[in-house]
Each structure stands twice: as structure tokens, then as C-alpha cells.
Amino acid sequence: MPEKLSSPDQSGQPSYTGVIIAISVAIPLVVAALFILPHPDIQIGFRLTLLPLFNAICNSVTAVLLLGSLYFIKHGQRQWHKRCNLAAVGLSVLFLISYVIYHSLAPETHFGGKGLIRYVYFFILITHILLAAVIVPLVLITLVRALQGKFDRHKKIARITWPLWFYVAISGVLVYILISPYYPH
């Protein structure tokens, strides 16, 4: 890894600040490009409409893993806490890959609800999108601190990261539930 991206912090361990910044900037840029750039007209031998359901399942399981993580750390079971969080990070990466594939190949789906539900949907969607961008660096910083054994600093940021990440996971499921009737079949 280039030294510039992982220069040591005061404790002599790599800080990974450059890597975290690069990932935190790249992901929103890639996602924004999905909605700006034209979609290629590619026929694949797979039903793309399954991917949003898969993404909702990833978000649901992530939320359950985050609840498990919280339970385990409150009961002093650090290994299970760590396993839940690593699994949640893995699922989030899988979600992101699936999300990029779906939105790069599938036509855009518009929410068709009317009245109050439309405002509820867009409130949940907008807060989900904004916090999804914010959560990336928070999760990465929280993860790096834990893996480096900086548990006092890990705990401080985890108190912010956990509820935001949990909201992003739950709101992702709600967005799917609300828009799923409008997906092309």
C-alpha cells in the first residue's frame, strides 16, 4: 500500500486516513455516476429485478447483525461482537456491488405513490441516501480503530456510527418495500 495512503499515526500504526478518504469519496461518485451516465443496453441471462430484493435482504441481515453486535458488546462477548460487525461490513460490501450492478444495467424506477405516502417515501429515501454517504467513513474509521486495538477511540466513534448505520440498514429496507410495487416485472 502506498505510504501516503497509510502513513503511521502517533502510535506508529498505519492510520489508513488516505484509504478511508479515497473510499469515502469514490463510493458516492460511483453511485452518482450511475444516475447521471447513460445505461448500456446489455442483455444478461439473469433477472435483474431480483437484485433489489437481494439488497433489501442484505440490509435486513445487516440490521440484525448490528443488533447482535450491540447485544454482544453489552454482555462482554467481544469475539461475537467482532464477528457480527465483520459480517455486517461484508454484507454491506456485497450490497454495494449488487447495487452498482443493478443501477448500471436496469432502467430507472420511479415511485408512483400519491399523497402523504409520497412525502414519507421521499423523506426516508433522502435521509437514507445522505446517511449512506456519511456512514462509509464512519464505519471504516470505527473498524480500523477496533482492528488496531484502540478500543477507547473505537467506542467513542461507535456510539455515533452504530445508530446511523442501523438507520441506513432499516431505511434501505423501507425504501425497497415502498418502491417495490413500481419495479418493472
Secondary structure as GFF3:
##gff-version 3
##sequence-region A 1 185
A	DSSP	three_ten_helix	3	6	.	.	.	ID=ss1
A	DSSP	alpha_helix	17	36	.	.	.	ID=ss2
A	DSSP	alpha_helix	50	74	.	.	.	ID=ss3
A	DSSP	alpha_helix	78	105	.	.	.	ID=ss4
A	DSSP	alpha_helix	116	147	.	.	.	ID=ss5
A	DSSP	alpha_helix	151	179	.	.	.	ID=ss6
A	DSSP	three_ten_helix	180	182	.	.	.	ID=ss7
###
